[in-house]
Amino acid sequence: ALERTRLANERTLFSYIRTSLYLLTVGVGILQIDTVNHLRTLAWVSVGVSILILGMGIIRFMQLKKQLRLYIEQDKFSK
């Protein structure tokens, strides 16, 4: 069960990375188009949210990884 949880944690991190890359791509794409200058704010918001989502994903991954490590160590000592 612990292995499935660890793998699910990795899949979740990859989902955060994928979502972050999509938003970054949209933001950069909008910035590259000269005819949509009125959407510049949306592009920068997209880039900013992309960075926040990536950071949040990494933080959540590390937190769960630490919790799993502590759980495994406690399980070893209880046996």
Secondary structure as the mmCIF struct_conf table of DSSP 4:
data_model
#
loop_
_struct_conf.conf_type_id
_struct_conf.id
_struct_conf.beg_label_comp_id
_struct_conf.beg_label_asym_id
_struct_conf.beg_label_seq_id
_struct_conf.end_label_comp_id
_struct_conf.end_label_asym_id
_struct_conf.end_label_seq_id
HELX_RH_AL_P HELX_RH_AL_P1 LEU A 2 GLN A 32
HELX_RH_3T_P HELX_RH_3T_P1 ASP A 34 LEU A 39
HELX_RH_AL_P HELX_RH_AL_P2 ARG A 40 SER A 78
#
